[in-house]
Amino acid sequence: MLGWLDGAQERQEEVARLRILVLGGDGYLGWPTALHLSRRGHDVGVVDNFVRRQYDHEMGVDSLVPITQLQHRVRIWEEVSGLKLDTFIGDLTDPVFVDNTLERFEPEAIVHFAEQRSAPYSMIDRQHAVYTQVNNVVGTLNLLYAIAERDPSIHLVKLGTMGEYGTPNIDIEEGFIEITHKGRTDTLPYPKQPGSFYHLSKVHDSHNIQFACRIWGLRATDLNQGIVYGQETGETDLHPDLATRFDYDGVFGTVLNRFCVQAVVGHPLSVYGKGGQTRGMLDIRDTLACVELALMNPADKGEFRVFNQFTESFSVRQMAEMVAENYPGATRIEHVEDPRVEKEEHYYRAAHTKLLDLGLVPHLLEPSTIRSLLAVVDRHRDRVDPAAIRPTVQWRRTASELRPTADINAS
């Protein structure tokens, strides 16, 4: 057992112990979240159906950092920490599995990461768009019904996305906006302008969760998260077999990961269009902190609340420049045609104070952070497939150009 368990002086402040079910607990964020909550003293259950690993097989790509199977990860965690993780293997689109899991584990809170999370994947063709929406929306609906029927006091912490809002020419508020129209004033959900069928699925989720809170008295926190960067956390660093994913490919990879990989392998940093697309960003360690803050400060009965979960905003061009400045070798920035339908230069100012008010102390994107990401890539550079970086999904294709691809088995 590790030394950090031996004394209170090496532990963070004491927290109330909860039974927490982490859905999508085998994924990029779900796995480190489960470990973090376990280390903090909570009883944690992990739910997954391994479909994220199937996407890699379908796309012919792999995580840059090798990851081990869930059962092996759990065994290693129990060996190095002395802490137990319960595992439940199944699909949220199966209502019987969802009901049985809640009955067996009896959670007090649920952290929901278990959705198809790639905008490009959802835009491949009709099959992938339908799959994304069925998987995400139906899974969350099954969960809402199970909570309502099993225990309405369960606090649902659901991962949303800042992409629900789009890029309006006004400030983005945290979930709701006060509107005065023809002399009358009301507080209403902030208008949504999602940019893909994936982002649309998150909008549908938000509406369904808000509706369930209103009619069934559920309580939920919707975390509209920005783009996460980073791969190492205090828990995943404890053993190589506890590592989480590092995606860089054109379908599931995120922009900062892609730039770091391109720099290390000597490929130009590919900025889509003008590069003025601005997004909220946050360190993976802040994702863990935000989730825990939401859990330890739960929503009230019947309350649907929204936290904008990011710490800083950068344009794509700025991120490319930061990587180029911090990479010790030669690199250059190349502007390529944007495969997406989006504004390449736009106003972007979004509120994100609620988590700060709860005590979030963010890790900002410093040069040392960029260098640590570059170091991760360099350690695994032999696993880079340069062909995987190229964007292969085009938003602008007409319906006649879309063709079905390989079958998707989400079971």
C-alpha positions in Angstrom: 0.0 0.0 0.0 1.3 3.4 -0.9 2.6 5.9 1.6 0.1 8.5 0.7 -2.6 6.4 2.5 -0.6 6.1 5.7 -1.2 9.6 7.2 -3.6 12.4 7.2 -0.8 14.9 6.5 -0.5 13.4 3.0 -4.2 13.4 2.3 -6.3 16.2 1.1 -9.0 17.6 3.5 -11.5 15.1 4.7 -14.6 14.7 2.6 -17.9 13.1 3.2 -17.9 9.5 1.8 -20.3 8.9 -1.1 -21.2 5.9 -3.1 -20.5 7.1 -6.7 -21.1 5.3 -9.9 -18.9 6.4 -12.8 -20.4 5.7 -16.2 -17.9 5.4 -19.0 -15.3 4.6 -16.4 -12.9 2.9 -18.9 -12.6 6.1 -21.0 -10.2 9.0 -21.2 -11.8 11.0 -18.4 -13.9 8.3 -16.7 -10.9 6.2 -15.7 -8.9 9.0 -14.0 -12.1 10.3 -12.4 -12.9 6.9 -10.9 -9.3 6.7 -9.5 -9.4 10.2 -8.1 -12.7 9.7 -6.3 -11.5 6.3 -5.0 -8.4 7.9 -3.6 -10.4 10.6 -2.0 -12.2 8.0 0.1 -15.4 7.4 -1.9 -16.9 4.0 -2.7 -16.7 3.9 -6.5 -18.3 1.7 -9.1 -17.2 1.7 -12.8 -19.6 1.1 -15.6 -18.5 0.6 -19.3 -19.3 -1.4 -22.4 -15.9 -1.0 -24.0 -17.3 0.5 -27.2 -14.7 3.3 -27.0 -12.1 0.6 -27.7 -14.2 -0.7 -30.6 -14.1 2.8 -32.2 -10.3 2.5 -32.4 -10.7 -0.8 -34.3 -13.2 0.7 -36.6 -11.1 3.7 -37.4 -7.8 1.8 -37.5 -6.2 3.9 -34.9 -5.0 3.5 -31.3 -4.2 5.6 -28.2 -0.7 7.1 -28.4 -0.1 6.0 -24.8 -0.8 2.2 -24.5 -3.7 1.4 -22.2 -4.4 -1.9 -20.5 -7.7 -3.7 -20.2 -10.1 -2.5 -17.5 -10.0 -5.6 -15.4 -6.2 -5.4 -15.3 -6.3 -1.7 -14.5 -8.7 -2.4 -11.6 -6.4 -5.1 -10.2 -3.4 -2.8 -10.4 -5.3 0.0 -8.7 -6.3 -2.4 -5.8 -2.7 -3.6 -5.5 -1.0 -0.1 -5.4 -3.7 1.6 -3.3 -5.5 -1.1 -1.3 -8.8 0.4 -2.5 -11.6 -1.5 -4.2 -13.4 -0.6 -7.4 -16.6 -2.4 -8.4 -17.1 -3.0 -12.1 -20.3 -3.4 -14.1 -20.0 -4.3 -17.8 -23.0 -3.4 -19.9 -24.8 -0.8 -22.1 -26.9 2.1 -21.0 -29.2 1.6 -23.9 -30.3 -1.6 -22.2 -32.8 -0.5 -19.6 -32.6 -3.8 -17.7 -28.9 -3.5 -17.2 -29.3 0.1 -16.0 -32.0 -0.8 -13.5 -30.0 -3.8 -12.2 -26.8 -1.8 -11.8 -28.5 0.9 -9.7 -30.2 -1.8 -7.7 -26.9 -3.6 -7.0 -24.6 -0.7 -6.3 -27.2 1.7 -4.7 -25.3 4.9 -5.7 -25.8 8.3 -4.0 -24.4 10.0 -7.0 -23.7 9.2 -10.6 -21.0 10.7 -12.9 -22.1 10.2 -16.5 -19.3 10.1 -19.1 -20.8 7.2 -21.1 -21.5 8.8 -24.4 -20.0 8.9 -27.9 -17.9 12.1 -27.6 -16.5 12.8 -31.1 -18.0 15.5 -33.3 -16.2 14.1 -36.5 -17.4 10.6 -35.7 -21.0 11.8 -35.6 -20.5 13.5 -39.0 -19.1 10.5 -40.9 -22.4 9.5 -42.4 -26.0 8.9 -41.6 -25.3 5.6 -39.8 -22.8 7.3 -37.4 -25.1 10.3 -36.8 -28.0 8.0 -35.9 -25.8 5.8 -33.8 -24.5 8.8 -31.8 -27.9 10.2 -31.1 -29.5 6.9 -30.2 -26.5 5.8 -28.0 -26.3 9.2 -26.2 -29.9 10.2 -25.9 -31.5 6.8 -25.2 -28.8 5.9 -22.7 -29.4 9.0 -20.7 -33.1 8.6 -20.9 -32.8 5.1 -19.5 -30.7 6.4 -16.7 -33.2 9.2 -15.9 -36.0 6.7 -15.6 -33.9 4.3 -13.5 -33.0 7.1 -11.1 -36.7 8.3 -10.9 -37.9 4.8 -10.2 -35.1 3.6 -8.0 -34.0 6.6 -5.9 -34.9 10.2 -7.0 -32.4 11.6 -4.4 -29.4 10.3 -6.5 -27.4 13.3 -7.7 -26.7 13.1 -11.5 -23.5 14.8 -12.6 -23.6 14.8 -16.4 -20.8 15.7 -18.8 -22.1 18.2 -21.3 -20.1 20.4 -23.6 -19.4 24.1 -24.3 -20.1 23.1 -27.9 -23.9 23.2 -27.1 -23.8 27.0 -27.2 -22.0 27.4 -30.5 -20.4 30.8 -31.1 -23.0 33.5 -30.7 -22.2 37.2 -31.1 -23.1 37.8 -27.4 -21.6 36.7 -24.1 -22.4 33.0 -23.2 -23.9 32.6 -19.8 -23.8 29.5 -17.5 -26.9 27.6 -18.8 -29.5 30.3 -18.5 -30.1 33.9 -19.7 -32.4 36.6 -18.5 -34.5 37.9 -21.4 -36.8 40.9 -21.5 -39.3 40.6 -24.4 -42.2 43.0 -25.0 -42.1 44.3 -21.5 -41.9 41.0 -19.7 -38.8 39.3 -18.2 -38.0 35.7 -17.7 -34.9 33.5 -17.1 -34.7 30.9 -19.9 -32.2 28.2 -21.1 -29.4 29.9 -23.1 -30.1 29.4 -26.8 -28.1 26.5 -28.3 -26.3 26.5 -31.7 -24.5 23.1 -31.7 -22.1 22.4 -34.5 -22.4 18.6 -35.1 -24.8 15.7 -34.5 -22.7 14.9 -31.5 -23.2 18.3 -30.0 -26.9 18.1 -30.8 -27.1 14.9 -28.8 -25.8 16.8 -25.8 -28.4 19.5 -26.3 -31.1 16.8 -26.3 -29.6 15.4 -23.1 -29.8 18.8 -21.4 -33.4 19.3 -22.3 -34.3 15.8 -21.2 -32.5 16.1 -17.9 -34.0 19.5 -17.2 -37.5 18.1 -17.9 -36.9 15.1 -15.6 -35.8 17.4 -12.8 -38.9 19.5 -13.2 -41.5 16.7 -13.4 -39.9 14.1 -11.2 -38.0 16.2 -8.7 -34.6 14.8 -9.7 -31.4 16.8 -9.1 -28.7 17.2 -11.7 -25.6 19.2 -12.6 -24.8 19.6 -16.2 -21.1 20.2 -16.7 -20.6 22.0 -20.0 -17.0 21.2 -20.4 -14.4 22.7 -22.7 -11.7 20.9 -24.5 -9.5 18.9 -22.1 -5.8 18.6 -22.4 -3.3 16.5 -20.5 -2.9 12.8 -19.9 -1.2 12.4 -16.5 -2.9 12.7 -13.1 -1.8 12.1 -9.5 -3.4 8.6 -9.7 -2.5 7.5 -13.2 1.1 8.3 -12.5 1.3 5.7 -9.7 1.8 2.8 -12.1 2.3 2.6 -15.9 -0.7 0.2 -16.2 -3.0 2.9 -14.8 -2.4 5.3 -17.7 -5.4 6.8 -19.5 -5.8 7.5 -23.2 -4.0 10.0 -25.4 -5.9 10.5 -28.7 -4.4 12.5 -31.6 -6.1 11.1 -34.7 -8.4 13.2 -36.9 -11.6 11.7 -35.5 -11.1 11.5 -31.8 -8.0 13.5 -31.2 -8.2 17.0 -29.7 -6.4 20.0 -31.1 -3.6 20.5 -28.6 -2.8 16.7 -28.7 -2.6 16.9 -32.5 -0.3 19.9 -32.5 2.1 18.2 -30.0 2.2 15.0 -32.0 2.8 16.9 -35.3 5.6 18.9 -33.7 7.4 15.8 -32.4 7.2 13.8 -35.7 8.2 16.8 -37.8 4.8 17.4 -39.4 3.6 21.0 -39.9 1.0 22.0 -37.3 -2.2 21.9 -39.3 -4.5 24.8 -38.4 -8.0 24.5 -39.8 -8.9 27.6 -41.8 -7.9 31.0 -40.4 -7.4 29.5 -36.9 -9.6 32.0 -35.1 -11.9 29.3 -33.8 -11.9 30.0 -30.0 -12.7 27.4 -27.4 -12.7 27.0 -23.7 -9.9 24.7 -22.4 -9.0 23.0 -19.2 -6.4 20.7 -17.7 -7.4 17.1 -17.1 -6.6 17.6 -13.4 -9.2 20.4 -13.3 -11.8 18.0 -14.8 -11.3 15.8 -11.8 -11.5 18.7 -9.4 -14.7 20.1 -11.0 -16.5 16.8 -10.9 -15.6 16.4 -7.2 -16.7 20.0 -6.4 -20.1 19.3 -8.1 -20.5 16.0 -6.1 -19.6 17.6 -2.8 -21.9 20.5 -3.4 -25.0 18.8 -4.9 -28.0 20.3 -6.6 -31.2 20.6 -4.7 -34.2 18.4 -5.2 -35.9 19.4 -8.5 -32.9 21.5 -9.5 -31.2 21.4 -12.9 -28.1 23.5 -12.8 -25.4 24.2 -15.4 -21.7 24.9 -14.8 -19.5 26.0 -17.6 -16.4 23.8 -17.0 -13.3 25.4 -18.5 -10.6 27.7 -17.1 -9.2 29.6 -20.1 -10.0 30.4 -23.8 -7.6 30.1 -26.7 -8.0 30.2 -30.5 -6.7 27.3 -32.5 -4.0 29.6 -33.9 -2.9 30.6 -30.4 -2.5 27.0 -29.4 -0.5 26.2 -32.5 1.8 29.1 -31.7 2.3 28.0 -28.1 3.3 24.5 -29.2 5.7 25.9 -31.8 7.3 28.2 -29.3 7.8 25.5 -26.7 9.0 22.7 -29.0 12.8 22.6 -28.9 13.2 21.5 -32.5 12.1 23.1 -35.8 8.4 23.3 -36.6 6.1 25.4 -38.7 2.4 26.2 -38.8 0.4 25.4 -41.9 -3.2 26.5 -42.6 -5.4 23.9 -44.3 -8.9 23.8 -45.5 -11.4 23.6 -42.5 -13.3 20.3 -42.8 -16.0 21.6 -40.5 -18.7 24.2 -41.1 -17.9 26.8 -38.5 -16.9 30.4 -38.1 -13.2 30.7 -38.4 -13.1 34.1 -36.7 -15.7 35.0 -34.1 -16.5 36.7 -30.8 -16.2 34.4 -27.8 -16.7 35.3 -24.2 -18.2 32.7 -21.9 -19.0 32.9 -18.2 -17.3 30.3 -16.0 -17.5 31.5 -12.4 -19.7 28.9 -10.6 -17.0 26.3 -10.1 -14.5 29.0 -9.2 -17.0 30.1 -6.5 -17.1 26.5 -5.2 -13.3 26.6 -4.7 -11.7 25.5 -8.0 -8.0 26.4 -8.2 -7.2 25.9 -11.9 -4.1 24.6 -13.5 -3.4 27.1 -16.3 -1.9 26.3 -19.7 1.7 27.3 -19.0 4.8 26.6 -21.1 5.7 23.8 -18.7 2.4 22.1 -19.4 3.0 22.2 -23.2 6.5 20.8 -22.6 5.1 17.9 -20.5 2.7 17.0 -23.2 5.5 17.1 -25.8 7.5 14.8 -23.5 4.6 12.3 -23.3 4.5 12.3 -27.1 8.2 11.9 -27.4 8.2 8.8 -25.1 5.7 7.1 -27.4 6.7 8.6 -30.8 7.2 5.1 -32.2 3.4 4.6 -31.9 2.5 7.6 -34.0 0.7 6.9 -37.2 1.1 10.1 -39.3 -1.7 9.1 -41.6 -4.2 9.0 -38.7 -3.7 12.8 -38.1 -5.2 13.8 -41.4 -8.9 15.0 -41.2 -11.0 12.5 -43.1 -14.5 13.7 -42.2 -16.0 16.6 -44.2 -19.0 18.4 -42.8 -19.9 19.9 -46.3 -20.5 16.6 -48.1 -24.0 16.4 -49.6 -26.4 13.6 -48.7 -25.7 11.9 -52.1 -22.0 11.7 -51.2 -22.5 10.0 -47.8 -22.0 6.2 -47.8 -22.5 3.7 -45.0 -19.4 2.4 -43.4 -18.6 -0.5 -41.1 -21.3 -1.7 -38.7 -21.2 -0.3 -35.2 -21.7 -2.8 -32.4 -22.4 -1.0 -29.2 -23.1 -4.1 -27.1 
